[in-house]
Amino acid sequence: MGYYTYYSLEVLGTDNVDEIIDELREFSVGASYAIDNLGDSQGSEKWYDNEKDMKEFSKKHPEVLFKLNGNGEETDDNWVQYFKNGKTQFCMGEIVYPEFDESKLK
């Protein structure tokens, strides 16, 4: 069965976005299923090696910042992971509710 996630990818710091996404989709079978040639989701996929693939691929373009967005099956499974030159930063999404404001009562 497996766990499905919707992925999208932003490529920052270059004008060659289309070429780099095409290259990534050739480099990684998981990426070829998970994202289209614009970096948008192609539907929910099981790209279990996304971190390994993106760390390795980012070494090929050390000046580029990759921002991989994930929305998993679970309601609170929303995250962003950044990749640059083989390194990564993972950020879980946070739900923040505004404080009570009596002036907004209707």
N, C-alpha and C positions, 0 to 999 in steps of 0.2 A: 504494500500500500504506500506508505511514505508520507512525508510532510511537505505540503505545497506552499510556495511563497510566490508572490508577485514581485518581480524585480524591475527596476529602472536604473539607468546609468547616465550620469552627467560626466562629461569630459571637459575639464577646466584648464585654462592656461595654454591653449593651442588653437590654431585656426584649422587644423586637420582633423576635426572631430569625426567626420564621416569615414575617412580612411582608417582612423584608429579603431573605431567601432567595428568596421569590417574585418580588420586584422584580428581583433579580439575574438570575434565570432568564428574565425578560422582556427585560432589558437586553442579555444576551449569549446568542446562539444556542449557543455552545460550552458555556456553563454549563447551559443547558436540557437538553443531552444528557449532560453529565458528572455532574451531581448531581441528586438528587431534591429534593422540597420540604422535606426534613429536613436537607439538606446531605450526605447519604450518597451513595456511589458508585452509579451506575446501570449499572455495567459499565465496561470499559476503553473509553476514548474518545481522539480526537485533538483536544484543545482547545489548539491551537497558540498562540492569542492570550490564554491565561489571564493572563499577567502584564499585558499591555496592558489587557485588560478589567477586571481587578481593581484596577489602579492608578486607572483612570478611575472605576470604580464606587465605590471607597472615598472619593473626593472628595464624593460625595453624602451620605455618612454620616461626617463627619470625626472624630466621637467614638468610632467603633466600630473595634475591632481584628478583622481578618479573618485566620484561620489556615487556609491552603490546604495540604492534605497530598497528596502525590503518590507513587505507587508505580508505577514504569515497568516496561517489559518486561524490562529488564536486571536481573540479580540485585541489583546494588549501587545501583540508581537509586531511592533512597528519600529524600525531602526534605520540608521544610516551608518555606512562604513566608508571611511576615507582610505585611499591607497595612494602612496607616493614613493617611488623608487624602492619597492620591496618592503615598505613599512606600512602599518595600518593603525587606524584609530576607529574603535567601535563605539557607537552612541545609541543607546536604547531611547525610544521615544518616551516622552513624559506627558501625561495629561495634567494640565494645570487649570484649576477652577478659580475664577475671580473671587475675591472676598465679598462678603455681603455688603451691598450698598442700598441703604434704605430709600434713597432718592429714586431708585429704579423700580420700586414697588408700584404695581398698577392696580 
